């Protein structure tokens, strides 16, 4: 209060020994009242926390600055240290110290640059460290190369001598300057000196295979030296020391030195065996393998040689074998091949030596007769037909269709004559088709009957019984005639079976399967000819059963043709009737009993009943 009186400042700091006080003085004057209100607060209550806060803040700031400095310094060192290391290392390497390497402390761009730099330094150090060794190695390689060159030079003759291919060299005049052992042996000489210095053209290449001189101007070996380029040939011969020759294939190359021809090198081999094989191949390409006769290619290639005025009159005969397709289909291609070979033999036997007989392919042949007029051509054709009339293959009677035309005028094209002959052949085939087909069928069935006479008796008996059944059924006459033909030919397919199977009463399973094929084979035979085409289906079906258990198609009931149903009953009856040792009456009763028992199973019941009534 005293201090306030001395200095009436309402706010002041009062200091004392013990403490400092912040003082606030306020006068309060009121009516009848004058007060002075003094408020005092120790400074500790206000200043001390602030001071403490300031001190703490300052201390923390100092620590933050300290750690910031350390972190900054660390970061700077981490960032700049690889660069400094890189600079330091590069400086050391530039002064020749290749042992220094950059420390890689991180995997960033600087780290990768440092790694690449270290790799370069490693390679440089390796290269420099190995430089002396490389020089030594190169020196050694150069030495070895020189040794190799020397060895090659020394071994050149050995290489030449060891190769199978014959080799010799010539100078610009064609004289031999070297040759290998194969060359000496192939040409029939004893030593190298026999050829060295000799003119090789006049020594081994002087003539052709026919003995005519080989002009030196045409020699391709010497031409390669003149032209400065390689030539080859495989159509000439070389002559041996003993005067014989061999087919040769050679290659001639000019020997160059400084851009100029200084000689030539010739390699050659004996191709006599190859030429022989080529001739064999050519023969096969112009001849039919099966018959040995010339083929169509030969025919066409040789027409100009034959078509000359000197050969007039020139006759062409065109021939076609009958029944080849059927022979192949029924008896197999081996039988067909035999028919072709047999036909070729007959043609060769019937013609003169100067005739050109050609197999054109398949079943067709041509015969070209030089200096042969129409009358003589007819004689030749008659001889051919006579030869075929006595020939057989398997069950086929051989026959052939022929046609001819004669070129009497040089202006007539030979192709026109050939075409006319072919047309005449087709006319002959068409006109005689019916008789030829009948002959083939008669030959087949006749061969079957010769093979097993019981089959002939069976065929006749079935034909006669079928005729009676046909009349009993009141069939039209054409149908009865057809029924009789089917009855006679129903087993024609058995021609493929051997006599052992035909004669056996009881067949094995395998033999039974073969037997079952005869209806199919019969169908295929009769289906090949116009006159028997209408019979094929009936023969195909004559082993079908009424109940559907027959073969080959399993037809049943009226699906089976009527004629086939009739033949099935009749042929079964005849087989039973002529089998066994019983009397005829007993065999007949047995046959009727079996037939009656199979009515509605194997046989048509109505026809069966009629057949039994007819027999009674």
NORJOUR-V49318 format. One record per run of one state. SS is the DSSP state (H for helix, E for strand, L for the rest). FROM is the first residue (numbers start at 0). TO is the last residue. Records with the same first field share a line. If there is no record, write none. Layout:
SS=FROM-TO  FROM-TO
//
This chain:
L=0-0  6-9  15-18  30-31  45-45  94-107  162-164  170-173  179-179  186-190  194-197  204-205  207-211  213-214  218-218  227-229  239-243  257-258  270-270  287-292  306-307  311-312  321-322  331-331  350-354  361-362  369-372  389-390  393-394  397-398  407-412  431-431  451-451  472-475  489-490  496-497  503-507  516-516  526-528  540-555  559-560  577-582  597-597  599-601  603-603  615-615
H=1-5  42-44  46-93  108-161  180-185  191-193  199-203  215-217  219-226  271-285  295-305  308-310  323-330  332-349  373-388  413-430  432-450  452-471  476-488  491-495  498-502  508-515  517-525  529-539  556-558  561-576  583-596  604-614
E=10-14  19-29  32-41  165-169  174-178  198-198  206-206  212-212  230-238  244-256  259-269  286-286  293-294  313-320  355-360  363-368  391-392  395-396  399-406  598-598  602-602
//
